[in-house]
C-alpha cells in the first residue's frame, strides 16, 4: 500500500523533537530530513495552522504545539490499563516511598504512561518519555516474555548504545539478561540507564498470559539498602500480581 509522502514527512517532522531537540530552526529540520526549505516551510505552516507545531516569534524556532498534548491526554484517558493500575501505583509508591511507573512498549522503546512521585526520592521521568529497552528495567521486562521470533524482530539493527558504564552493549549479553528476567519474574536496572539511579520492574499479564505493560519502582543508589531492595521487590511482585488478576490473569505467580 503506497504511503502519502506529504503526511509521512509531516509526521517525521514531529518525531524530530525530543528531550535534546525541544526547538529547531527550519534549516535544521530541512537538513535532518533532507528536504528543501520551501517544502519544510509548507509542512510546518500546515502543522502550525492545526496547532501541532508552534513558532517562537523572537527566535523563529519551531517546537511542538499544545494540540499534541491534547491528543496525548485523550489517548491516556482512554487506556483502561492506566485507569485500572492507578490506585495500585499510588499504594506502591506510598508503601516504598519511592517513585512508581507504569510503562508500555511502543516500537523499540518503553513509554511512561503513568507516574507517582515518591515521597523520599526524586527521579527524573515524565509521562510520555521514552526509555531504551536495553538499559531500562521496564524495557527488559517488556521484551523478555515475548517469543524468540518477536525478540529477534525487535533487536534487528538495534543500537545497544552505552548510557553508563553499566549499560549492556551487546545482543548476546542482553539475551542472557532476558533469560534471567523470565526466570526471576523481575528485571533490574543497576545504574544502566542513568548514573546513581536503580530501578526494579515486573510485568503485567492479561487474561491470555501476554505481557501488556510493566510497573517499576525507581530509587537512588544511596537510598537502596538491602532492606529497601527486598521491600521494593516484594511489593512490586505483589502489586503486579494483583493488577494482573484484575486483567484476568489466572496464575498465582508472574512466571507467564
C-alpha positions, 0 to 999 in steps of 0.5 A: 500500500503506497504511503502519502509522502506529504503526511509521512514527512509531516509526521517525521517532522514531529518525531524530530523533537525530543528531550535534546531537540525541544526547538529547531530552526527550519534549516535544521529540520530541512537538513535532518530530513533532507528536504528543501526549505520551501517544502519544510516551510509548507509542512510546518505552516500546515502543522502550525495552522492545526496547532501541532507545531508552534513558532517562537516569534523572537527566535523563529524556532519551531517546537511542538504545539499544545494540540499534541498534548491534547491528543496525548491526554485523550489517548491516556484517558482512554487506556483502561490499563492506566485507569485500572493500575492507578490506585495500585501505583499510588499504594506502591509508591506510598508503601516504598516511598519511592517513585512508581511507573507504569510503562508500555512498549511502543516500537523499540522503546518503553513509554511512561504512561503513568507516574507517582512521585515518591515521597523520599526520592526524586527521579527524573521521568515524565509521562510520555518519555521514552526509555531504551529497552536495553538499559531500562528495567521496564524495557527488559521486562517488556521484551523478555516474555515475548517469543524468540521470533518477536525478540529477534524482530525487535533487536534487528539493527538495534543500537545497544548504545552505552548510557553508563558504564553499566549499560549492556552493549551487546545482543548476546549479553542482553539475551542472557539478561532476558533469560534471567528476567523470565526466570526471576519474574523481575528485571533490574536496572543497576545504574544502566540507564542513568548514573546513581539511579536503580530501578526494579520492574515486573510485568503485567499479564492479561487474561491470555498470559501476554505481557501488556505493560510493566510497573517499576519502582525507581530509587537512588543508589544511596537510598537502596539498602538491602532492606529497601531492595527486598521491600521494593521487590516484594511489593512490586511482585505483589502489586503486579500480581494483583493488577494482573488478576484484575486483567484476568490473569489466572496464575498465582505467580508472574512466571507467564 
